[in-house]
Amino acid sequence: MNAIITGATKGIGRAIALNLAKNGYNLALCARNHNDLNDLKIALETFGIKVLVIPTDCAKKEEVLNFAEQTMAFFDKVDVLVNNIGVFYPGSLLDEEDEVFEKQQRINVNTAYYLAKIFGKIMRKQCSGHIFNICSVASREVVENAGSYSVTKAAMLSLNHVLRKELAQYNVKVTAIIPGSTLTASWEGTTIDHNKFVQPEDIAKSLYTILNLSNGVNVDELVLKPLNFND
């Protein structure tokens, strides 16, 4: 089995990579930092799988397409695509610079769009596969001081629904995972009890569970929220 994960070296992406590797998936991974990717590659190869790592700035279309091209050469079949890469810049939509929105759109939406088109066509042809889009509670409701982020994450959820509609007839599944506050690097330095967050491993385990459901079922959306979180 072969899986592709964007934003794989930290937080949710890293947890998903480790879980899939443990369960025998070969992996193609991208992130910006070359050293972090190589360190992760070494850790993952201890599970006896094949690992491709490509340093990629997902704000640049040409680098995203290069990652896709090298992945297609590495894999003879694509079973799973996890569109995980994302960036969050806090602020008021009305007061921010245009580039704040534009960069979040390139990373949060465009990367998923390009990769879903490329690998979705492959899955359509092979009549199998599963695309996961790591969205956010901001996909469904406006988050305070996160105007542009909310817009881009809502667009990602809409992309998820379009993909699911177009691919269902080809036996390709598409799932939006919608986490609330998750203990990732964006919460570094917080004084909030870490046990009150959704853990990246929760998302990784949930994704793997979904992969192992019966062929006839699709999980359209999975929402994971902290049980008792007061910020």
N, C-alpha and C positions, 0 to 999 in steps of 0.2 A: 504494500500500500504506500502511496506517495502523497505528501501534503506540502502545501506552500503556505508560508506565514510571513506577513509583513510586520515590521516593528518587533522583531523577534528577540531582542537581547535583554529586554527589561519587562518587569511587571507582568501583565496579562499574556503578552506574546511569548515571553520566556517560559512561563508556567505551562502554556499550551504545548510549546515545543518539547519540553521535558516529558510531559505526559504522553504525547504521541510517540516520542522516541522509545519510551519505556514499553509501549505497546506495539513496537515493531514497525512504525512508519518511517520510511525514508523522507528526508526533509530538504526543502529549498527555502532558504531564509534570507531576508534582507533587513538592514538597518543602516544607520549612517556610519557608526564607528567600526573601523576595520578590526581593531584589537579586541573589542567586545565580541564581535562575530567569531573571530578565531578562537577565543577562549570558550565560547559556547559550543563551537564545532567540536573541540576536543572533548568537552564534557558529554556531548550527545553521542559521539562515536563509541563511547564505552558501552553503549547498548547494542553495538554490533550492526548499526544501520549506516546507510550512505547519507552524507550531508553536503549540500552545496551552500556556500555563503557568498553573498554578493553585496559589498558596500554600496548603498543606494541612498541618494538624497531624494526622497519621494516628493519634494517640492518641484522637481525637475522631470518633466515628461520623458525626456530622452533617457534618463537613468532608469526610470520605471520600465520603459520598454526594453532596455538592455537587460534588466533583471528577468523579464518575461522571456526574452529570446534565449538567454543562457539556461533558464529553467526548462524550456521546451527541449533543448538539446540534451539535458541531463536526465529527464524523465521520458519513458516511453508511454506513460499513462498518467493522468492527473486524477486523483481520487478526492482530494480535499483542497479547497482554497480558503484561507482565513484572512480576511481583510481586517487587520487589527491596527495598522498604523494610524496614529492620530496625534493632534497637537491642540493644546488649549491655551489661548491668550485671554485673560480676563479683561473686562472693560465694557463700557457703554457703547452700543452700536452707533449711536448718534455722534459720539465724541471721538471715536477712534480714527486712526488713519486708514485709508482704503486698503493698504497693504496688509493690515491685520486680518481683515476678512479674506482677502485674496489668497494669502498664504494658507490659511486654514482650509479654504475651499480646495486648493491644489492638493493638500495632503490628506484631508479628511474625506473628500468626495472624489476628486479626479483620479487619485490612485486606485481606489476601489472600482471606479467606472472602467478604467483602462484594463485592469487585470481581470475583472469579471467578464468583460467582452472577449478578451483573448482566451481565457481558460474556460469560459462558459461555452464558447463555440466548440472547443475540444470535448467538453463534457456532453454537449448536445450530440456531437457525432458519435461518441462512444456509448451514449444512452446510459450514463451513470455518472455519479459524482455528487459532491455536496459543497455548497458555498456558504460560509459563515461570515456575516458582517457584524463586527463588534461595534455596536452603536452606543447609546447612552440614554439615561433618563431624560437628558436634554433633547433627545430625538422626539419626545412626546409632550414635553412641557417646557416652557421658557424658564431657564435657570437664571437667577439674579446675578448680575454682573458678568454674564456670559452670552451676550447678544449674538455675536457672529458665530460663536461655537454652537449655540443652539440652532441657528439657521443651517449650518453645515451638517450637523448631526441629524436634523430633521430630513435633510436632503438624502443623507445616507440611508435612512430608514425607508424613504420613498424608493430609492434605487433598489433596495432589498425586495420590496413588494413587486416592482416591475420585473426583476429577474425571476422571482418565484413564479409569477404568472406566465412568463415566456418559456420557462424551462420545465415546468411541471409535466407537460405532455411528453417530454423526452426522458422521463424518469430521473431527472436531476433535481435534487433538493436544495432549498435555499432557506436559511434561518438567520434571523436577527437576534443577537444576544444583547440585552439591554441592561447593563449594570448600573446600580447606583454608586454611591461613594465607595471606591475600591482602593485598597492600600497599595498604591503605586508610588513612583518617584515624585509625582505631582503633590503628594501629601508629606513630603520629606520635611521634618522639623515640627510636625504637628504635635500638640500636647494631648490630643484626643486618644483615648485608649485604643490601641491597635486592634483589639479584639472586637471592637464595635464596627469595623469596616467589613465589607465584602472582601474576601481574600482572592488574589489572582488564581490560586489553586482551586477555589470553588468554581470559577468560570471554566478552567481547564477540565475539571472532572465533569462538569455539566455538558460541555461540548462533546467529550468522549462518550458519555451516556447517550446523547442524541445520535451520534454516529452508529450506535449499536441497536437502535430501535428497528422494528420490522420494516421491510421494504415499502409497505403501503402507507406509512405514516410520515407526515412532515410536521415538524415543530416550526410554526410560522414565526413566533416571537417567544423569547424566554426572558423574563424580567427577574433580576436578582437585586434585592434591596437590603440594606442593613436592617436588622430587626429593631434596634432601638438606638437611633443615631441622632444626637442633638449637637449641632455645631454652633 
